[in-house]
Amino acid sequence: MTYPDFYNEIETIKVQDDLSSFLGAFEDGIYEISYLDIVKGAGHSCPTVLGAYLINLEALKVLYPTGPAKRGEVEVFFSERQTEAVAGVIGNVAMNITGACTSNGFKGIAGNFDRNYLLKFEQDINNASARFTRTDTKKSVDVMYDPSSIQFDPSMQALMQKCVQGNANIDERKQFGKLWQERVEKISKSISSVITVKEV
Protein backbone atom coordinates (compact mmCIF):
# COMPACT_ATOMS: atom_id res chain seq x y z
CA MET A 1 0.00 0.00 0.00
CA THR A 2 1.54 3.27 -1.15
CA TYR A 3 0.38 6.69 0.01
CA PRO A 4 1.86 10.14 0.76
CA ASP A 5 4.31 10.12 3.67
CA PHE A 6 2.69 13.10 5.39
CA TYR A 7 -0.32 10.97 6.40
CA ASN A 8 1.94 9.38 9.02
CA GLU A 9 3.11 12.77 10.29
CA ILE A 10 -0.35 13.94 11.34
CA GLU A 11 -1.05 13.56 15.06
CA THR A 12 -3.19 10.57 15.98
CA ILE A 13 -6.31 10.69 18.16
CA LYS A 14 -6.28 8.47 21.25
CA VAL A 15 -9.66 7.25 22.48
CA GLN A 16 -11.07 5.06 25.22
CA ASP A 17 -14.21 3.17 24.28
CA ASP A 18 -16.13 1.29 27.00
CA LEU A 19 -17.95 -0.80 24.38
CA SER A 20 -14.64 -1.85 22.87
CA SER A 21 -13.41 -2.82 26.33
CA PHE A 22 -16.63 -4.69 27.16
CA LEU A 23 -16.47 -6.75 23.96
CA GLY A 24 -12.72 -7.37 24.22
CA ALA A 25 -11.73 -5.58 21.01
CA PHE A 26 -8.93 -3.53 22.61
CA GLU A 27 -7.42 -3.85 26.07
CA ASP A 28 -9.19 -1.35 28.34
CA GLY A 29 -10.89 -0.04 25.21
CA ILE A 30 -7.91 2.16 24.41
CA TYR A 31 -6.75 2.66 20.82
CA GLU A 32 -5.58 5.32 18.38
CA ILE A 33 -7.21 6.62 15.22
CA SER A 34 -4.95 8.03 12.51
CA TYR A 35 -5.54 10.22 9.50
CA LEU A 36 -4.66 7.18 7.39
CA ASP A 37 -7.54 5.29 9.04
CA ILE A 38 -9.92 8.08 8.09
CA VAL A 39 -8.60 8.23 4.52
CA LYS A 40 -9.24 4.49 4.19
CA GLY A 41 -12.80 4.95 5.41
CA ALA A 42 -13.48 7.93 3.14
CA GLY A 43 -11.64 6.41 0.19
CA HIS A 44 -9.76 9.61 -0.50
CA SER A 45 -7.78 12.49 1.02
CA CYS A 46 -8.87 16.07 0.43
CA PRO A 47 -9.10 19.37 2.33
CA THR A 48 -12.58 18.42 3.56
CA VAL A 49 -11.60 15.00 4.90
CA LEU A 50 -8.44 16.43 6.47
CA GLY A 51 -10.41 19.33 7.93
CA ALA A 52 -12.95 16.96 9.43
CA TYR A 53 -10.13 15.00 11.05
CA LEU A 54 -8.43 18.14 12.38
CA ILE A 55 -11.72 19.48 13.76
CA ASN A 56 -12.11 16.31 15.82
CA LEU A 57 -8.44 16.23 16.82
CA GLU A 58 -8.37 19.79 18.14
CA ALA A 59 -11.80 19.68 19.80
CA LEU A 60 -11.08 16.47 21.67
CA LYS A 61 -7.71 17.77 22.87
CA VAL A 62 -9.51 20.66 24.56
CA LEU A 63 -12.37 18.55 25.93
CA TYR A 64 -10.02 15.85 27.28
CA PRO A 65 -6.75 17.65 28.12
CA THR A 66 -5.39 14.97 30.47
CA GLY A 67 -6.41 11.72 28.86
CA PRO A 68 -7.92 9.92 25.90
CA ALA A 69 -11.27 11.07 24.59
CA LYS A 70 -14.25 8.98 25.67
CA ARG A 71 -15.59 7.50 22.47
CA GLY A 72 -19.37 7.20 22.61
CA GLU A 73 -19.71 10.06 25.11
CA VAL A 74 -19.39 13.08 22.83
CA GLU A 75 -22.20 14.93 21.07
CA VAL A 76 -21.34 16.53 17.72
CA PHE A 77 -23.44 19.36 16.26
CA PHE A 78 -23.52 20.89 12.77
CA SER A 79 -25.52 23.88 11.53
CA GLU A 80 -26.10 22.43 8.05
CA ARG A 81 -28.50 19.74 6.94
CA GLN A 82 -26.86 16.34 6.64
CA THR A 83 -27.36 16.45 2.87
CA GLU A 84 -26.04 20.00 2.48
CA ALA A 85 -22.64 20.58 0.86
CA VAL A 86 -19.99 18.48 2.68
CA ALA A 87 -21.78 18.24 6.05
CA GLY A 88 -22.44 14.53 5.57
CA VAL A 89 -18.80 13.82 4.76
CA ILE A 90 -17.61 15.69 7.84
CA GLY A 91 -20.28 13.98 9.92
CA ASN A 92 -19.09 10.55 8.78
CA VAL A 93 -15.56 11.36 9.93
CA ALA A 94 -16.88 12.57 13.29
CA MET A 95 -18.89 9.36 13.61
CA ASN A 96 -15.82 7.21 12.96
CA ILE A 97 -13.77 9.09 15.55
CA THR A 98 -16.28 9.84 18.31
CA GLY A 99 -18.80 7.05 17.74
CA ALA A 100 -21.62 9.62 17.57
CA CYS A 101 -24.48 8.61 15.26
CA THR A 102 -27.82 10.06 14.17
CA SER A 103 -30.34 7.21 14.38
CA ASN A 104 -28.38 4.54 12.54
CA GLY A 105 -25.86 3.59 15.20
CA PHE A 106 -25.41 0.90 17.81
CA LYS A 107 -28.55 0.63 19.96
CA GLY A 108 -26.67 -0.46 23.08
CA ILE A 109 -26.67 -3.44 25.43
CA ALA A 110 -29.05 -3.40 28.40
CA GLY A 111 -29.22 0.38 28.27
CA ASN A 112 -25.48 0.88 27.92
CA PHE A 113 -23.28 1.99 24.98
CA ASP A 114 -26.09 3.60 22.95
CA ARG A 115 -24.48 5.78 20.24
CA ASN A 116 -27.66 7.15 18.67
CA TYR A 117 -28.75 10.81 18.62
CA LEU A 118 -25.27 12.06 19.49
CA LEU A 119 -24.67 13.37 15.94
CA LYS A 120 -27.01 16.27 15.18
CA PHE A 121 -27.55 18.47 12.15
CA GLU A 122 -29.44 21.76 11.60
CA GLN A 123 -28.35 23.11 14.99
CA ASP A 124 -27.82 26.71 16.08
CA ILE A 125 -24.07 26.81 16.74
CA ASN A 126 -23.16 30.41 15.90
CA ASN A 127 -21.31 29.97 12.59
CA ALA A 128 -18.88 27.33 13.86
CA SER A 129 -17.93 24.42 11.61
CA ALA A 130 -18.93 22.07 14.44
CA ARG A 131 -19.62 21.94 18.17
CA PHE A 132 -18.44 19.10 20.41
CA THR A 133 -19.99 18.50 23.85
CA ARG A 134 -19.04 15.98 26.51
CA THR A 135 -22.15 14.15 27.72
CA ASP A 136 -20.77 13.80 31.26
CA THR A 137 -19.61 17.35 32.05
CA LYS A 138 -21.56 19.21 29.31
CA LYS A 139 -18.38 21.11 28.47
CA SER A 140 -18.54 22.33 24.87
CA VAL A 141 -16.18 23.71 22.26
CA ASP A 142 -16.90 25.33 18.92
CA VAL A 143 -14.43 24.62 16.14
CA MET A 144 -14.00 26.66 12.97
CA TYR A 145 -12.09 25.29 9.97
CA ASP A 146 -11.05 27.59 7.12
CA PRO A 147 -8.30 26.42 4.73
CA SER A 148 -8.79 29.27 2.24
CA SER A 149 -5.46 30.85 3.16
CA ILE A 150 -3.62 27.78 1.86
CA GLN A 151 -3.41 28.33 -1.87
CA PHE A 152 -3.28 25.61 -4.51
CA ASP A 153 -0.78 25.33 -7.34
CA PRO A 154 -1.91 27.53 -10.29
CA SER A 155 -1.67 24.63 -12.74
CA MET A 156 -3.99 22.39 -10.72
CA GLN A 157 -7.25 23.84 -12.02
CA ALA A 158 -6.38 23.25 -15.68
CA LEU A 159 -5.15 19.75 -14.90
CA MET A 160 -8.34 18.95 -13.01
CA GLN A 161 -10.43 20.10 -15.94
CA LYS A 162 -8.49 17.87 -18.33
CA CYS A 163 -8.82 14.92 -15.94
CA VAL A 164 -12.60 15.19 -15.46
CA GLN A 165 -13.09 15.67 -19.20
CA GLY A 166 -11.06 12.56 -19.89
CA ASN A 167 -8.43 14.42 -21.89
CA ALA A 168 -5.48 14.04 -19.51
CA ASN A 169 -2.70 11.56 -20.15
CA ILE A 170 -1.21 9.32 -17.45
CA ASP A 171 1.49 11.80 -16.46
CA GLU A 172 -1.02 14.64 -16.20
CA ARG A 173 -3.35 12.56 -14.01
CA LYS A 174 -0.45 11.67 -11.72
CA GLN A 175 0.66 15.30 -11.57
CA PHE A 176 -2.83 16.43 -10.64
CA GLY A 177 -3.00 13.90 -7.80
CA LYS A 178 0.45 14.94 -6.60
CA LEU A 179 -0.49 18.64 -6.56
CA TRP A 180 -3.80 17.89 -4.85
CA GLN A 181 -2.10 16.03 -2.02
CA GLU A 182 0.58 18.71 -1.73
CA ARG A 183 -2.13 21.22 -0.83
CA VAL A 184 -3.63 18.79 1.70
CA GLU A 185 -0.15 18.41 3.20
CA LYS A 186 0.29 22.19 3.43
CA ILE A 187 -3.01 22.42 5.31
CA SER A 188 -1.95 19.63 7.67
CA LYS A 189 1.17 21.62 8.58
CA SER A 190 -0.76 24.86 9.16
CA ILE A 191 -3.22 23.80 11.85
CA SER A 192 -2.91 27.04 13.82
CA SER A 193 -3.82 28.98 10.68
CA VAL A 194 -6.83 26.91 9.62
CA ILE A 195 -8.39 25.77 12.93
CA THR A 196 -9.87 27.91 15.72
CA VAL A 197 -11.24 26.31 18.90
CA LYS A 198 -13.36 28.24 21.39
CA GLU A 199 -14.92 26.99 24.61
CA VAL A 200 -18.63 27.83 24.91
Backbone torsions as a table, in degrees:
resi	resn	phi	psi	omega
1	MET	NA	121.6	-177.8
2	THR	-115.1	133.5	-179.8
3	TYR	-156.0	165.9	-178.2
4	PRO	-59.8	138.7	-176.9
5	ASP	-60.9	-29.5	-173.3
6	PHE	-66.5	-19.8	176.3
7	TYR	-53.8	-40.3	-176.8
8	ASN	-76.0	-12.0	-178.1
9	GLU	-90.3	-11.3	-178.5
10	ILE	-80.7	133.8	-177.3
11	GLU	-55.2	137.9	177.8
12	THR	-85.3	164.4	179.1
13	ILE	-111.4	118.4	179.7
14	LYS	-92.8	129.9	-179.1
15	VAL	-128.8	158.4	171.4
16	GLN	-124.9	123.6	-173.5
17	ASP	-122.3	112.8	-177.8
18	ASP	-63.8	-33.3	177.5
19	LEU	-65.6	-42.8	177.9
20	SER	-60.4	-41.5	177.7
21	SER	-65.1	-45.8	-178.0
22	PHE	-59.3	-39.6	-177.0
23	LEU	-93.4	4.0	174.3
24	GLY	73.7	22.5	-178.8
25	ALA	-73.9	-44.0	177.8
26	PHE	-136.2	141.5	-179.7
27	GLU	-58.7	125.1	-177.3
28	ASP	61.0	11.3	178.9
29	GLY	70.0	19.7	-176.4
30	ILE	-101.4	128.4	175.9
31	TYR	-157.7	172.0	-177.8
32	GLU	-118.0	143.7	177.4
33	ILE	-113.9	129.2	-177.8
34	SER	-109.1	165.5	174.7
35	TYR	-61.6	-36.1	177.4
36	LEU	-59.1	-40.9	177.0
37	ASP	-57.8	-43.0	-178.2
38	ILE	-69.4	-38.3	177.5
39	VAL	-62.3	-40.8	177.2
40	LYS	-60.1	-44.2	-179.0
41	GLY	-66.9	-39.6	-179.2
42	ALA	-78.5	-27.6	-177.5
43	GLY	86.9	0.7	179.2
44	HIS	-163.4	167.3	176.4
45	SER	-122.6	126.0	-179.2
46	CYS	-151.9	172.1	178.6
47	PRO	-57.8	-32.0	179.2
48	THR	-70.7	-47.2	-180.0
49	VAL	-64.3	-44.3	176.8
50	LEU	-61.5	-45.7	179.5
51	GLY	-59.3	-41.1	177.9
52	ALA	-61.7	-40.9	177.8
53	TYR	-64.7	-46.7	-177.8
54	LEU	-65.4	-36.1	176.6
55	ILE	-58.1	-46.6	178.8
56	ASN	-66.2	-45.4	-179.2
57	LEU	-55.6	-52.2	-174.8
58	GLU	-72.1	-37.4	178.5
59	ALA	-65.0	-44.4	-176.8
60	LEU	-70.2	-29.9	175.8
61	LYS	-63.8	-36.6	178.7
62	VAL	-76.4	-40.4	-178.2
63	LEU	-70.8	-31.0	-178.1
64	TYR	-128.5	71.4	-173.1
65	PRO	-69.7	-20.2	-174.3
66	THR	-113.7	2.4	-177.6
67	GLY	-166.4	-179.0	-179.4
68	PRO	-66.3	149.9	176.1
69	ALA	-66.6	146.2	178.9
70	LYS	-88.3	100.4	179.9
71	ARG	-67.6	132.9	-177.4
72	GLY	93.9	-1.6	-178.9
73	GLU	-128.2	31.8	179.0
74	VAL	-130.8	129.0	172.2
75	GLU	-91.3	142.1	179.5
76	VAL	-126.9	127.8	-175.2
77	PHE	-119.1	141.1	174.9
78	PHE	-130.0	147.9	179.1
79	SER	-80.2	-29.0	-176.4
80	GLU	-79.1	164.4	167.3
81	ARG	-68.6	155.5	-178.5
82	GLN	-63.1	-28.5	-178.1
83	THR	-92.8	1.3	-176.4
84	GLU	-88.5	129.9	175.6
85	ALA	47.5	-125.0	-176.4
86	VAL	-105.9	15.9	-177.6
87	ALA	-58.6	-40.1	-179.6
88	GLY	-65.8	-38.4	178.0
89	VAL	-63.4	-47.4	-179.7
90	ILE	-65.1	-38.6	177.5
91	GLY	-62.3	-38.3	178.6
92	ASN	-63.3	-39.5	177.8
93	VAL	-65.3	-44.7	177.7
94	ALA	-59.8	-39.4	178.8
95	MET	-62.6	-43.6	-178.9
96	ASN	-64.9	-34.2	-176.7
97	ILE	-85.4	-48.7	-173.7
98	THR	-93.3	-18.1	-175.4
99	GLY	86.2	-8.1	-177.2
100	ALA	-66.0	133.7	179.6
101	CYS	-128.3	166.6	174.3
102	THR	-81.4	-90.7	176.7
103	SER	-129.2	12.7	-174.1
104	ASN	-112.4	17.1	-175.4
105	GLY	-98.5	-170.4	-179.6
106	PHE	-64.8	131.0	-174.8
107	LYS	-82.4	-11.0	178.0
108	GLY	99.9	171.9	178.1
109	ILE	-127.9	115.2	179.0
110	ALA	51.7	41.6	177.4
111	GLY	85.0	1.2	180.0
112	ASN	-111.8	154.0	171.9
113	PHE	71.1	17.8	178.4
114	ASP	-67.9	126.4	-177.8
115	ARG	-106.6	1.7	-175.5
116	ASN	-78.7	152.6	175.8
117	TYR	63.7	23.9	172.6
118	LEU	-97.6	-17.1	179.1
119	LEU	-108.5	116.7	-169.8
120	LYS	-130.1	135.6	179.3
121	PHE	-112.8	167.7	-180.0
122	GLU	58.0	47.5	-179.8
123	GLN	-109.2	153.2	178.4
124	ASP	-86.9	98.4	-176.6
125	ILE	-125.7	27.9	168.6
126	ASN	56.2	50.0	172.4
127	ASN	69.5	8.8	175.8
128	ALA	-76.4	155.9	174.3
129	SER	-67.1	-36.1	179.1
130	ALA	-163.3	156.3	172.6
131	ARG	-122.1	136.4	178.5
132	PHE	-118.2	132.3	-178.1
133	THR	-132.7	128.4	173.8
134	ARG	-71.3	134.1	-179.6
135	THR	-77.1	-19.3	-178.7
136	ASP	-85.9	-47.0	-176.3
137	THR	-100.0	-14.1	-176.2
138	LYS	67.4	10.8	175.4
139	LYS	-66.6	136.0	-176.6
140	SER	-128.7	150.7	171.1
141	VAL	-134.4	141.1	171.3
142	ASP	-98.8	138.6	-179.2
143	VAL	-124.8	130.6	176.2
144	MET	-114.4	132.9	178.7
145	TYR	-121.4	124.7	179.6
146	ASP	-144.7	99.9	-178.2
147	PRO	-91.4	11.8	-172.7
148	SER	-63.6	-21.3	179.9
149	SER	-75.7	-13.5	-179.7
150	ILE	-94.9	102.9	-173.6
151	GLN	-77.1	154.7	176.0
152	PHE	-99.1	159.3	179.5
153	ASP	-59.5	134.6	-177.1
154	PRO	-57.1	-28.4	-177.6
155	SER	-81.6	-8.0	-173.3
156	MET	-68.1	-37.7	-177.2
157	GLN	-63.1	-45.2	179.2
158	ALA	-65.5	-39.6	177.9
159	LEU	-64.6	-40.6	179.0
160	MET	-61.8	-42.7	179.3
161	GLN	-60.7	-43.9	178.6
162	LYS	-64.0	-39.2	-178.9
163	CYS	-65.4	-47.8	-177.1
164	VAL	-70.6	-24.6	177.5
165	GLN	-84.6	-7.7	179.4
166	GLY	80.4	17.3	-176.8
167	ASN	-101.5	-2.9	-176.6
168	ALA	-84.4	143.8	174.7
169	ASN	-86.1	179.5	-175.7
170	ILE	-59.4	-45.2	-178.9
171	ASP	-63.2	-39.2	179.6
172	GLU	-67.9	-38.2	177.5
173	ARG	-64.7	-42.0	178.3
174	LYS	-65.0	-40.4	179.7
175	GLN	-64.5	-40.4	178.1
176	PHE	-61.2	-47.0	179.0
177	GLY	-60.7	-39.1	179.1
178	LYS	-63.9	-46.0	-179.5
179	LEU	-67.0	-36.5	178.7
180	TRP	-61.1	-48.1	-178.9
181	GLN	-70.8	-27.6	176.5
182	GLU	-63.9	-37.4	177.2
183	ARG	-69.1	-41.2	177.2
184	VAL	-58.6	-42.4	179.3
185	GLU	-62.5	-43.4	179.0
186	LYS	-59.1	-40.5	178.3
187	ILE	-64.0	-41.9	-177.8
188	SER	-63.8	-24.4	-179.6
189	LYS	-97.0	7.9	-177.5
190	SER	-128.7	40.6	-173.5
191	ILE	-57.1	-42.8	-177.5
192	SER	-64.8	-20.9	-179.3
193	SER	-90.4	-22.5	-173.6
194	VAL	-111.2	-14.6	-176.8
195	ILE	-120.7	132.1	172.2
196	THR	-125.5	129.6	180.0
197	VAL	-118.8	130.9	-179.1
198	LYS	-134.9	128.4	176.0
199	GLU	-72.5	141.5	-178.7
200	VAL	-129.3	NA	NA
